[in-house]
Amino acid sequence: MPKRTRLLIVTADVLGPQMAGPAIRALAMARAASAVAEVRLVSMVRYEPFAHDGVDASFADEKALRAHADWSDVVVIQGHVLTSFPWLADGERRIVADIYDPMHLEVLEQGKDNSDSDRLWLSLFTTEVLNDQMRKSDFMLCASEKQRDFWLGQLAALSRINPATYDQDDTLRSLLDVVPFGIEDQPPVQRSHGIKGAVPGIAPDDKVILWGGGIYNWFDPITLITAVHRLSARHPDLRLFFLGVKHPNPNVPEMSVANRARELAIELGMLDRTVFFNEGWVPYDQRADFLLDADLGVSTHFEHLETAFSFRTRILDYIWASLPIVASDGDSFASIIRDNELGRVVPTEDIDALADALAEVLYDDDVSARMRANVAAYAQRMTWSQVLKPFVDYCAQPWRAPDLLDRVGTAQDVAIRELEKQVAGLKASTSWRVTRPLRWLAELRQPKEQRQELRESR
């Protein structure tokens, strides 16, 4: 019997009853891969006991992580994990980078309240965090085909698209494939009411719009609250419920837009009357109680770079619960919603269009019923068992990226070494203007201090 792959999945998010997207995704990957591999799932932040279908899950400090890594054949990383523990890429173990979240685009919005110097540092640092794992990974996962095109450009700039990777697979799917965020294979079951009749001010027969996750700076709750305010004058039974404000990961701060949203609700006289904020975070295994109390799921954002390459994971929960969706245009889900009539897509920051779409979906019973049926049908295409197939196939028979086989450096390193060999000969026969760029490339191989000395000597 062939040996089963020993798979270690490392998340820098909280594993427990209250989880956000990265940890939920890591858990789903662990469950799916268990069919073909021995799996360990660890959090570098915090672990609290919860129901996880027998997956070996735990907290690991650096000492424990080293033991897990020594056991493993394949390590799956997210976020800043490899930057914090660079030795994970040492040795013969294969590295899988889960880059479904383009963090370096997020921080352009997230850091707007910082000083110019701090904002620049955060942007450059986050980009290098991603570059480092993309240089060292044998296989990478992203969330959509549009996102994959974006990441392919970054891989090309890092010289990971080279003769070795191309000759192995000229589609490059063996280097970077699409694994969207998914939904559970079993439909949600409501055990008790989470919103209707459970939250003071929300009656059992009210119409509930659900904002199904955190309030981050790249989202636009302001336009939504304003549209709901206008609509509530005609529909006094309308309610807007924000599912989560305080992130379960203590390293994720409350963002300024969340404060502005709360201040607007107070200013308009809507707080705890029409607009409600759940100040905590709904436990993972209780989210169905809230989703199934909603009549519509909403996602509003701004038109900018982060939007273009995002994959809004909260919308997957709406699909799981067969909720019609009203969303801003411009992200990966806009065309899915529009093409499959899962709801309505409206221009960004258009209060009137948003109010009209909310009214149609909430108060036209025929439209709502048709959209619910469409969402339920589309959900079958987004189950974890479907979307995780490329990842599970890799876990069953993991491969080493051909340009990283000897672990002596990236293809870019190899190219620079070859240039170094050529520079000496070119100096004698070519003008200094031609050799200067080659000299600079050769200097990239030197430690930072020596590079500075070389430049000063010129």
C-alpha positions as CSV (number, residue, x, y, z in Angstrom):
1,M,0.0,0.0,0.0
2,P,1.5,3.4,-1.0
3,K,2.4,5.8,1.8
4,R,-0.1,8.5,2.4
5,T,1.1,12.1,2.2
6,R,1.7,13.7,5.6
7,L,0.1,17.1,5.2
8,L,0.5,20.1,7.6
9,I,-1.8,23.1,7.2
10,V,-0.8,26.2,9.0
11,T,-3.1,29.2,9.5
12,A,-2.3,32.5,11.2
13,D,-6.0,32.9,12.1
14,V,-7.9,31.6,15.2
15,L,-9.2,28.0,15.1
16,G,-12.2,27.6,17.3
17,P,-16.0,28.2,17.6
18,Q,-15.5,31.7,16.2
19,M,-13.6,31.7,12.9
20,A,-13.0,34.1,10.0
21,G,-12.4,33.2,6.4
22,P,-8.8,32.0,6.5
23,A,-9.4,29.6,9.3
24,I,-12.7,28.3,7.8
25,R,-10.9,27.7,4.5
26,A,-8.0,25.9,6.2
27,L,-10.4,23.7,8.1
28,A,-12.3,22.8,4.8
29,M,-8.9,22.0,3.2
30,A,-8.0,19.7,6.1
31,R,-11.3,17.9,5.9
32,A,-11.1,17.3,2.2
33,A,-7.5,16.3,2.2
34,S,-8.1,13.7,4.9
35,A,-9.5,11.4,2.3
36,V,-6.0,11.0,0.7
37,A,-3.5,12.1,3.3
38,E,-2.7,12.2,7.0
39,V,-3.5,15.8,8.0
40,R,-2.6,18.1,10.9
41,L,-4.1,21.6,11.1
42,V,-2.5,24.1,13.4
43,S,-3.1,27.8,14.3
44,M,-0.2,30.1,15.2
45,V,-2.6,32.4,17.0
46,R,-5.1,30.5,19.2
47,Y,-6.9,27.2,19.3
48,E,-10.2,26.6,21.2
49,P,-12.0,23.2,21.1
50,F,-14.8,23.0,18.6
51,A,-16.4,20.4,16.4
52,H,-14.1,19.7,13.4
53,D,-15.1,16.2,12.2
54,G,-12.0,14.4,13.6
55,V,-9.4,16.7,12.0
56,D,-6.2,16.8,14.1
57,A,-6.3,20.5,15.0
58,S,-4.3,22.3,17.6
59,F,-2.3,25.4,18.5
60,A,1.4,25.4,17.8
61,D,4.2,27.7,19.0
62,E,7.4,27.7,17.1
63,K,8.9,24.7,18.9
64,A,5.7,22.6,18.2
65,L,5.6,23.9,14.6
66,R,9.1,22.6,14.0
67,A,8.0,19.1,15.2
68,H,5.0,19.2,13.0
69,A,7.1,20.4,10.0
70,D,9.7,17.6,10.6
71,W,6.8,15.1,10.4
72,S,5.3,16.5,7.2
73,D,5.8,15.9,3.5
74,V,3.8,19.0,2.4
75,V,3.1,22.3,4.3
76,V,0.2,24.5,3.3
77,I,0.8,28.2,4.3
78,Q,-1.4,31.3,4.4
79,G,-0.8,35.0,4.9
80,H,2.4,35.8,6.9
81,V,3.2,32.3,8.0
82,L,6.3,31.8,5.8
83,T,7.7,35.2,6.7
84,S,7.4,34.4,10.4
85,F,8.9,30.9,10.0
86,P,11.1,31.0,6.9
87,W,12.7,27.6,7.8
88,L,9.4,25.9,6.7
89,A,10.8,26.1,3.2
90,D,14.0,24.3,4.1
91,G,14.7,20.7,3.3
92,E,12.7,18.4,1.0
93,R,9.1,19.2,2.1
94,R,6.9,20.7,-0.6
95,I,5.3,24.1,0.0
96,V,1.7,25.0,-1.0
97,A,0.9,28.7,-0.8
98,D,-2.8,29.5,-0.4
99,I,-2.8,33.0,-2.0
100,Y,-6.6,33.4,-2.4
101,D,-6.3,36.8,-0.6
102,P,-4.3,39.5,-2.4
103,M,-3.2,41.1,0.8
104,H,-1.0,43.7,-0.9
105,L,-4.1,45.2,-2.5
106,E,-6.1,45.1,0.7
107,V,-3.5,47.1,2.6
108,L,-3.7,50.0,0.2
109,E,-7.2,50.6,1.7
110,Q,-6.6,49.3,5.1
111,G,-3.6,51.6,5.7
112,K,-5.2,54.8,4.6
113,D,-5.4,56.1,8.2
114,N,-1.6,55.6,8.7
115,S,1.2,58.1,8.1
116,D,2.6,58.2,4.6
117,S,5.8,56.4,5.7
118,D,4.0,53.7,7.6
119,R,1.6,53.2,4.7
120,L,4.4,52.8,2.2
121,W,6.3,50.4,4.6
122,L,3.2,48.3,5.0
123,S,2.6,48.1,1.3
124,L,6.1,47.1,0.4
125,F,6.4,44.7,3.3
126,T,3.1,42.9,2.4
127,T,4.1,42.7,-1.3
128,E,7.4,41.1,-0.2
129,V,5.6,38.6,2.1
130,L,3.7,37.4,-1.0
131,N,6.7,37.5,-3.2
132,D,8.7,35.3,-0.8
133,Q,6.1,32.6,-0.7
134,M,5.6,32.7,-4.4
135,R,9.3,32.3,-5.0
136,K,9.5,29.2,-2.7
137,S,6.2,27.4,-3.3
138,D,5.8,24.2,-5.4
139,F,2.1,24.8,-5.9
140,M,-0.2,27.8,-5.4
141,L,-4.0,28.2,-5.0
142,C,-6.0,31.3,-5.9
143,A,-9.7,32.1,-5.8
144,S,-10.8,32.9,-9.4
145,E,-9.7,32.9,-13.0
146,K,-9.4,36.7,-13.0
147,Q,-7.3,36.5,-9.9
148,R,-5.2,33.8,-11.5
149,D,-4.4,36.2,-14.4
150,F,-3.2,38.7,-11.8
151,W,-1.0,36.3,-10.0
152,L,0.5,34.9,-13.2
153,G,1.8,38.4,-13.9
154,Q,3.4,38.5,-10.5
155,L,4.9,35.1,-11.0
156,A,6.3,36.2,-14.3
157,A,8.0,39.2,-12.7
158,L,9.5,36.7,-10.1
159,S,10.8,34.5,-13.0
160,R,8.7,31.6,-11.8
161,I,7.3,31.4,-15.3
162,N,10.4,29.9,-16.9
163,P,11.4,27.0,-19.2
164,A,11.4,24.5,-16.4
165,T,7.8,25.3,-15.2
166,Y,6.5,25.8,-18.7
167,D,7.9,22.6,-20.0
168,Q,6.4,20.7,-17.1
169,D,3.0,22.1,-17.9
170,D,2.4,24.7,-20.5
171,T,-0.9,25.7,-18.9
172,L,1.0,26.3,-15.6
173,R,-2.0,24.8,-13.7
174,S,0.6,22.6,-11.9
175,L,2.1,25.7,-10.5
176,L,-1.0,27.9,-9.9
177,D,-4.6,26.6,-10.0
178,V,-8.0,28.0,-9.0
179,V,-9.6,26.8,-5.8
180,P,-12.4,29.3,-4.8
181,F,-13.8,29.7,-1.4
182,G,-16.5,27.0,-1.1
183,I,-19.6,26.1,0.9
184,E,-20.5,23.1,2.9
185,D,-21.9,20.1,1.0
186,Q,-24.8,19.8,3.4
187,P,-27.5,22.5,3.3
188,P,-27.8,24.7,6.4
189,V,-30.1,23.7,9.3
190,Q,-31.6,26.3,11.7
191,R,-31.6,25.2,15.3
192,S,-32.9,28.4,16.7
193,H,-33.6,32.0,15.6
194,G,-30.5,34.2,15.5
195,I,-32.1,37.5,14.4
196,K,-35.9,37.4,14.0
197,G,-37.6,37.5,17.3
198,A,-34.2,37.1,19.0
199,V,-32.7,40.5,18.6
200,P,-34.6,43.3,20.4
201,G,-36.2,45.5,17.8
202,I,-36.4,42.8,15.1
203,A,-39.8,41.1,14.9
204,P,-40.4,37.6,13.4
205,D,-42.1,39.1,10.3
206,D,-39.7,41.9,9.6
207,K,-37.7,41.9,6.3
208,V,-34.0,41.5,7.2
209,I,-31.0,42.5,5.1
210,L,-27.9,40.7,6.2
211,W,-24.4,42.1,6.0
212,G,-22.6,38.7,6.5
213,G,-19.2,39.5,7.9
214,G,-16.8,42.1,9.2
215,I,-16.8,45.8,8.3
216,Y,-13.5,46.6,6.6
217,N,-12.2,49.8,4.9
218,W,-12.6,48.4,1.4
219,F,-16.4,48.0,2.0
220,D,-19.1,50.7,1.7
221,P,-21.6,50.4,4.5
222,I,-22.3,54.1,4.3
223,T,-24.1,54.0,0.9
224,L,-26.0,50.9,2.2
225,I,-27.2,52.6,5.4
226,T,-28.3,55.7,3.5
227,A,-30.2,53.6,1.0
228,V,-31.9,51.6,3.8
229,H,-32.8,54.9,5.5
230,R,-34.6,56.1,2.4
231,L,-36.3,52.8,1.9
232,S,-37.5,52.4,5.5
233,A,-39.7,55.5,5.1
234,R,-41.9,53.4,2.8
235,H,-41.3,50.0,4.5
236,P,-41.2,50.4,8.3
237,D,-40.6,46.6,8.6
238,L,-37.2,46.9,7.0
239,R,-34.1,45.9,9.1
240,L,-30.4,45.9,8.3
241,F,-28.2,43.5,10.5
242,F,-24.4,43.6,10.5
243,L,-23.4,40.1,11.5
244,G,-19.9,40.8,12.8
245,V,-17.9,43.8,14.1
246,K,-15.2,42.5,16.4
247,H,-13.0,40.1,14.5
248,P,-12.1,36.9,16.4
249,N,-8.4,37.3,15.6
250,P,-7.0,39.8,18.1
251,N,-4.4,40.9,15.5
252,V,-7.2,42.4,13.2
253,P,-8.2,45.8,14.6
254,E,-11.6,47.4,14.2
255,M,-11.4,49.7,11.2
256,S,-12.4,53.3,10.8
257,V,-15.3,52.6,8.4
258,A,-17.0,50.5,11.1
259,N,-17.0,53.5,13.4
260,R,-18.3,55.8,10.6
261,A,-21.1,53.3,9.9
262,R,-22.2,53.3,13.5
263,E,-22.0,57.1,13.7
264,L,-24.2,57.4,10.6
265,A,-26.8,55.0,12.0
266,I,-26.9,57.2,15.2
267,E,-27.1,60.4,13.2
268,L,-30.0,59.1,11.2
269,G,-31.8,57.8,14.2
270,M,-31.6,54.2,13.0
271,L,-29.3,52.5,15.5
272,D,-31.2,49.6,17.2
273,R,-34.3,50.6,15.3
274,T,-33.6,49.9,11.7
275,V,-29.8,49.2,11.7
276,F,-28.3,46.7,14.1
277,F,-24.7,45.8,14.8
278,N,-23.7,42.4,16.3
279,E,-20.7,43.7,18.3
280,G,-19.1,40.2,18.6
281,W,-18.6,37.5,16.1
282,V,-21.1,34.7,15.4
283,P,-19.8,31.2,16.2
284,Y,-19.0,29.2,13.1
285,D,-21.5,26.4,13.9
286,Q,-24.3,28.8,14.7
287,R,-24.1,31.0,11.5
288,A,-27.0,29.1,9.9
289,D,-29.3,30.4,12.6
290,F,-28.5,33.9,11.4
291,L,-28.4,33.2,7.7
292,L,-31.7,31.5,7.6
293,D,-33.4,34.4,9.4
294,A,-32.4,36.8,6.6
295,D,-34.4,37.6,3.5
296,L,-31.5,39.0,1.5
297,G,-27.7,39.1,1.6
298,V,-25.8,42.3,0.7
299,S,-22.3,43.2,-0.2
300,T,-21.4,46.8,-1.0
301,H,-17.9,48.1,-1.8
302,F,-16.0,50.8,-3.6
303,E,-14.6,50.8,-7.2
304,H,-10.9,50.3,-6.8
305,L,-8.1,47.8,-7.3
306,E,-8.8,45.6,-4.3
307,T,-12.4,45.2,-5.5
308,A,-11.3,44.1,-9.0
309,F,-9.3,41.1,-7.7
310,S,-11.3,40.2,-4.5
311,F,-13.4,37.2,-3.9
312,R,-16.0,38.1,-1.3
313,T,-16.2,35.0,0.9
314,R,-19.4,36.2,2.7
315,I,-21.3,35.8,-0.5
316,L,-20.6,32.1,-0.3
317,D,-22.6,32.0,2.9
318,Y,-25.5,33.7,1.2
319,I,-25.3,31.1,-1.6
320,W,-25.2,28.3,1.0
321,A,-28.4,29.6,2.6
322,S,-30.1,30.2,-0.8
323,L,-30.4,34.0,-0.1
324,P,-30.9,36.4,-3.0
325,I,-28.0,38.8,-3.2
326,V,-27.7,42.5,-3.9
327,A,-24.1,43.6,-4.5
328,S,-22.0,46.4,-5.9
329,D,-20.5,45.9,-9.4
330,G,-16.9,45.4,-10.1
331,D,-15.7,42.3,-8.3
332,S,-15.6,38.6,-9.3
333,F,-19.0,37.9,-8.0
334,A,-20.8,40.6,-9.9
335,S,-20.8,38.7,-13.2
336,I,-21.8,35.5,-11.4
337,I,-24.8,37.2,-9.8
338,R,-25.8,38.9,-13.0
339,D,-25.3,35.9,-15.4
340,N,-27.1,33.4,-13.1
341,E,-29.8,35.9,-11.8
342,L,-28.8,35.3,-8.2
343,G,-29.9,38.8,-7.3
344,R,-29.2,42.3,-8.5
345,V,-25.9,44.1,-9.2
346,V,-25.8,47.9,-8.8
347,P,-23.3,50.6,-9.6
348,T,-20.9,51.5,-6.7
349,E,-22.0,54.3,-4.4
350,D,-25.4,54.7,-6.2
351,I,-27.9,55.2,-3.4
352,D,-31.0,55.2,-5.6
353,A,-30.1,52.1,-7.6
354,L,-29.3,50.3,-4.4
355,A,-32.6,51.2,-2.7
356,D,-34.5,50.2,-5.8
357,A,-32.7,46.8,-6.0
358,L,-33.3,46.1,-2.3
359,A,-37.0,47.0,-2.6
360,E,-37.5,44.7,-5.7
361,V,-35.8,41.7,-4.2
362,L,-37.4,42.1,-0.7
363,Y,-40.9,43.0,-1.7
364,D,-41.6,41.3,-5.0
365,D,-42.4,37.8,-4.0
366,D,-42.1,36.3,-7.5
367,V,-38.7,37.9,-8.0
368,S,-37.5,36.7,-4.6
369,A,-38.7,33.1,-5.1
370,R,-37.1,32.9,-8.6
371,M,-33.8,34.2,-7.3
372,R,-33.8,31.8,-4.3
373,A,-34.3,28.9,-6.7
374,N,-31.4,30.1,-8.9
375,V,-29.1,30.5,-5.9
376,A,-30.0,27.0,-4.6
377,A,-29.1,25.5,-8.0
378,Y,-25.9,27.5,-8.3
379,A,-24.8,26.3,-4.8
380,Q,-24.2,22.8,-6.1
381,R,-21.3,24.1,-8.2
382,M,-19.6,25.8,-5.2
383,T,-19.4,23.0,-2.6
384,W,-16.1,22.3,-1.0
385,S,-16.0,18.8,-2.4
386,Q,-16.2,20.4,-5.9
387,V,-13.9,23.4,-5.6
388,L,-11.1,21.7,-3.6
389,K,-10.5,19.0,-6.2
390,P,-7.2,20.5,-7.6
391,F,-5.8,20.7,-4.0
392,V,-6.9,17.2,-3.1
393,D,-5.4,15.8,-6.3
394,Y,-2.1,17.5,-5.3
395,C,-2.2,16.1,-1.8
396,A,-2.7,12.6,-3.2
397,Q,0.4,12.8,-5.4
398,P,2.4,16.0,-4.5
399,W,5.0,17.2,-6.9
400,R,8.0,19.4,-6.6
401,A,8.2,22.5,-8.8
402,P,10.9,21.7,-11.4
403,D,12.6,25.1,-11.0
404,L,13.0,24.5,-7.2
405,L,14.1,20.9,-7.4
406,D,17.5,21.5,-5.9
407,R,16.4,24.2,-3.5
408,V,19.5,26.2,-4.4
409,G,17.6,29.3,-5.6
410,T,14.9,30.5,-7.9
411,A,15.2,30.8,-11.6
412,Q,16.0,34.5,-11.1
413,D,19.0,33.5,-9.0
414,V,20.2,31.1,-11.7
415,A,19.9,33.8,-14.4
416,I,21.8,36.3,-12.2
417,R,24.6,33.8,-11.7
418,E,24.9,33.3,-15.5
419,L,25.0,37.1,-16.0
420,E,27.8,37.3,-13.4
421,K,29.9,34.9,-15.6
422,Q,29.3,37.0,-18.7
423,V,30.0,40.4,-17.1
424,A,33.8,40.0,-17.1
425,G,34.0,39.2,-20.8
426,L,31.6,42.0,-21.7
427,K,33.7,44.6,-19.9
428,A,36.6,44.3,-22.3
429,S,34.5,44.4,-25.5
430,T,31.5,46.6,-24.7
431,S,31.0,50.1,-23.6
432,W,30.4,50.9,-19.9
433,R,26.9,52.0,-20.7
434,V,25.9,48.5,-21.9
435,T,27.7,46.7,-19.0
436,R,26.3,48.9,-16.3
437,P,22.9,47.2,-16.1
438,L,24.5,43.8,-16.1
439,R,26.8,44.9,-13.3
440,W,23.8,46.0,-11.3
441,L,22.1,42.7,-11.8
442,A,25.2,40.9,-10.7
443,E,25.2,43.0,-7.5
444,L,21.8,41.7,-6.6
445,R,23.6,38.5,-5.5
446,Q,25.7,40.5,-2.9
447,P,24.7,41.2,0.7
448,K,23.0,44.5,1.2
449,E,26.1,46.1,2.9
450,Q,28.4,45.0,0.0
451,R,26.0,46.3,-2.6
452,Q,26.2,49.7,-0.9
453,E,30.0,49.6,-0.8
454,L,30.1,48.8,-4.5
455,R,27.9,51.6,-5.5
456,E,29.8,54.1,-3.3
457,S,33.1,53.0,-4.9
458,R,31.8,54.0,-8.3
